[in-house]
Amino acid sequence: MVIAVIRVMQVVVLTDEDLREELLNGVETIDADIVWVQSLSQLQQYQSADVIIDLLYDASHRPVLENLFPALIVINSVEQTLKETNPSFVRINGWRTFLKSSIVEASIAREENKLKAEGVFALFHKKLEWVPDEIGFITPRVVSMIINEAFIALKEGVSTKEEIDIAMKLGTNYPFGPFEWAEKIEVEKVHCLLNSLSKYNSRYAVKQEVWK
């Protein structure tokens, strides 16, 4: 008798506790072998993984991830495009608070990665929304501009942080006010994105004194 062995896909996720919770967001069972790691050294132990999701990505991770091919590599990279990282990667918007959504913005440079990436995120009950490989995707750009305007309004004495946050939540039904969002995302990340965008369009320019 021949017994067929069905191999379960192994997905290794480099993350912290907060982003892990966002990625799961209520999902209790996953039809795959999910391995959670919190460091690059741990990640390097999974040379035979099918998929690597790096939710803590920065440029220093690139050489390690490239050594893990032919696994599908998914990176959380809002500020850097695939042209600046590696066209074989899949790029997602995994800024804090955004990963809770059932729809995740993503970019690819190679079409063959598309269906596999969609299948991986379906495990977490999420749909990938494919957008052009541009700095900031769509939602982070919009939210960062709102945060920038909020800092300008605060500097000009229009209102207080608390009142601006309340006004935006009540007036636009956003889940967070701009200052709350900046704190959750990390002000440095918002600042970095705006500075990167301002190289191509001056409307994104940040007045340094406003953010102090």
KAWOCOR-V790680 format. One record per backbone hydrogen bond with DSSP energy under -1.0 kcal/mol. NH is the residue of the N-H (numbers start at 0). CO is the residue of the C=O. E is the energy in kcal/mol with one decimal. If there is no record, write none. Layout:
NH:CO:E
NH:CO:E
//
This chain:
10:32:-2.8
11:50:-2.8
12:34:-3.2
13:52:-2.8
14:36:-2.5
19:15:-2.1
20:16:-2.2
21:17:-1.9
22:18:-2.7
23:19:-2.3
24:20:-3.1
26:23:-1.9
31:29:-2.0
32:8:-3.0
33:31:-1.1
34:10:-2.9
36:12:-2.9
42:38:-1.9
43:39:-2.1
44:41:-1.4
45:42:-2.0
48:45:-1.3
49:9:-1.5
50:9:-1.8
51:71:-3.1
52:11:-2.9
53:73:-3.3
54:13:-2.4
60:57:-2.4
61:58:-1.2
64:60:-2.3
65:61:-2.6
66:62:-1.1
67:64:-1.8
70:67:-1.8
71:49:-2.7
73:51:-3.2
74:89:-3.1
75:53:-2.4
76:74:-1.1
76:91:-1.4
88:85:-2.0
89:72:-2.7
90:106:-2.4
91:74:-2.7
92:104:-2.1
93:91:-1.0
97:94:-1.7
100:97:-1.2
103:126:-2.7
105:128:-2.4
106:90:-2.5
112:109:-2.0
113:110:-1.7
116:112:-2.3
117:113:-2.3
118:114:-2.1
119:115:-2.1
120:116:-2.3
121:117:-1.6
124:121:-1.7
125:120:-2.3
126:101:-3.4
128:103:-2.7
130:105:-2.8
133:131:-2.3
135:77:-2.7
136:133:-1.7
140:135:-1.1
141:137:-2.0
142:138:-2.8
143:139:-2.5
144:140:-2.1
145:141:-2.1
146:142:-2.5
147:143:-2.3
148:144:-2.4
149:145:-2.1
150:146:-2.1
151:147:-2.0
152:148:-2.7
153:149:-2.3
154:150:-2.3
155:151:-2.1
156:153:-1.3
157:152:-2.6
163:159:-2.4
164:160:-2.5
165:161:-2.3
166:162:-2.6
167:163:-2.3
168:164:-2.1
169:165:-2.6
170:166:-2.8
171:167:-2.1
172:168:-1.1
180:176:-2.8
181:177:-2.2
182:178:-1.9
183:179:-2.1
184:180:-3.1
185:181:-2.3
189:185:-1.6
190:186:-2.8
191:187:-2.4
192:188:-2.3
193:189:-2.4
194:190:-2.3
195:191:-2.2
196:192:-2.7
197:193:-2.2
199:196:-1.7
200:196:-1.6
203:200:-1.7
204:201:-1.9
209:206:-1.4
//
